[in-house]
Amino acid sequence: SVGVHGPGEQLARAPTLLVERVFAAARPIWYDDDLPRTLAAVRSGTIVAALRNGTPGIPIDRSGLLPLVFEDWSFVLNGFVPDFRRSHMRALRSELPDALYGEIRGASDSETLFLLTVVALRAGAGLAEALVATVERVKSRVGSEEAQLNLLVSDGRSLAAVRTGTVARTNSLYVSERPPIAGGGVVVASEAPESGGRWTAVAGHSWIEVDQDGSIRTGPAHES
């Protein structure tokens, strides 16, 4: 799946245009002939993209394809909530207000964590603050079970990501300023390419926030 979230003009709404393109097939995405032409037409100050490996036993449907987009926000999960459907889905989704619960389309942990993040954003939290709040909800639910919780959210102007989980060793997260693929911009990625710019690992159990002007802030991934 590939999603694009960028600034633009939207009628009778906030000054943000969300453009979503999702490619789904039982084959590698680079075999899709339409992909190069679609990506060549993308122009945005903020882009969120994700690729997913097909995992046996997990259905491939639109509701679980990343990035997820809702209202002015887009979201990515790199990780998992353990035994989500059987043990934690009902409890975590019960924390959603009725209006957001009604937006659920599938059975993925990604969709649930995104809507929990939306709850915090609607309450006035900043991007990183909202991700940390979601992480704390999951941690309080799963206890000592392993959960990998690298999350990213963007409002089309800025983006934030958190690298954390319930165990010491977390999934990787990197940041690079002005790499060749982004011109004068900033890239946050789950893995660092072997070539093309200088990449710095984001510290485990911390968050990173990148503003529209390219400024970067970091902090601990726990509620103060």
Buried (B, 14 or more C-beta within 10 A) or exposed (E): BBBBBBBEEEEEEEEBBBBBBEBBEEEEEEEBEEBEEEEEEEEBEBBBBBEBEEEEEEEEEEEBBBBBBBBBBBBBBBBBBBEBEEBBBEEBBEBBEEEBEEEBEBBBBBBBBBBBBBBBBBEEBBBBBBBBBBBBBBBEBBEEBEBBBBBBBBBBBBBBBBBBBBEEEBBBBBBBBEBEEBEEBBBBBBEBBEEEBEBEEBBBBBBBBBBEEEEEEEBEBEEE
